[in-house]
Amino acid sequence: MKITATNAKKTKPDVDKLGFGKYMSDHMLVMDYAGGKWNEPEIVPYAPFEIDPATQILHYGQGIFEGMKAYKNKDGKVTMFRPRDNFVRMNASAERLCMPQLDVEKVLAAAFDFVRLEKDWIPQAEGTSFYVRPAMFCSDVYLGVKAGANYRFFIIGGPVGAYYANGLAPTKIFIEDFYTRSSIGGTGNAKCLGNYAASLIGQEKAHKLGYDQALWMDAKDKKYIEEVGSMNIFFVIGDTVVTPALSTSILAGITRDSALKILKKNGYKTEERKISVDEILAAQNDGSLKEIFGTGTAAVISPVGEFAYKDKNYIVGGGKMGKITEYLYGELTGIQTGKIKDTYGWVVEL
Ligand code: COI
């Protein structure tokens, strides 16, 4: 791989003030698609792209992305968590958005080269990691609506802390009963740009009402729980951990899958099925709703301490992080950071 190293290294941010998505490292990886094939990837100094105003992505949004994390343990060993799964999912998103398929092994090797080059940017403090953001967009300069013939794939990355401003403090979610994020047959299970744009109004509304995020329901019946947009959602009802079954309107989260596998392997009862808001309200009212938490690469395992539905607010588990949520957070982050032995084959050493 051709690497052009920067001669203007940036100053690294203070590890206590990382937040999420604010800092980008010194380099980026770029690979273009033209004439029916991908060119060789290249690593170059991080810099803005020059974009023609008529570029398709700016008008019709044919774009997808992924999110994954790299870690550095105390001995300096660099690892990534399930990176192949992210590129496999990126290909599924590409198919839905009529974009070209990636060679998974090739982009995986390219991502490893990128992370190795940026290894000084990987923070080691508790709760921090190096977030890797692969993305792809249509670069055709043309205003007709059609799938393009030219694409740019790129990877950027940067050090991150907790996704939510209050770290691991339980978040508050607002069950959105008017707007919808996706529908059956839509793009909800693709990691495409438009899903996130469409969800902003719910997030703004939630913020105005004092909540952190909107929890989306299905578009047809406005009855069944889907996901939060930046994370999948889980409910502990009685002794069972329940999460909505995947569909074309729910993103197949890699952290969701990891959480289910960890729980199953350790003897917890899990169910993937339809969950109605009415069931959640009934469980809250009879005391069997013990915990709610979200899962995501950025969100990791995020406890939810309160939720609102139609002007009413409900406190879950005393507004504190529940036992299963805490257990999962410990197991997952332990495996990710190498403190707990990975018996699942998820951690890749670079
Ligand atoms: C992730 O968890 O990596 C995501 O992509 C969610 C969000 C930051 C958009």
Boltz pocket constraint, residues with backbone or C-beta under 6 A from the ligand:
constraints:
  - pocket:
      binder: B
      contacts: [[A, 66], [A, 67], [A, 68], [A, 229], [A, 230], [A, 231], [A, 296], [A, 297], [A, 298], [A, 299]]
      max_distance: 6.0
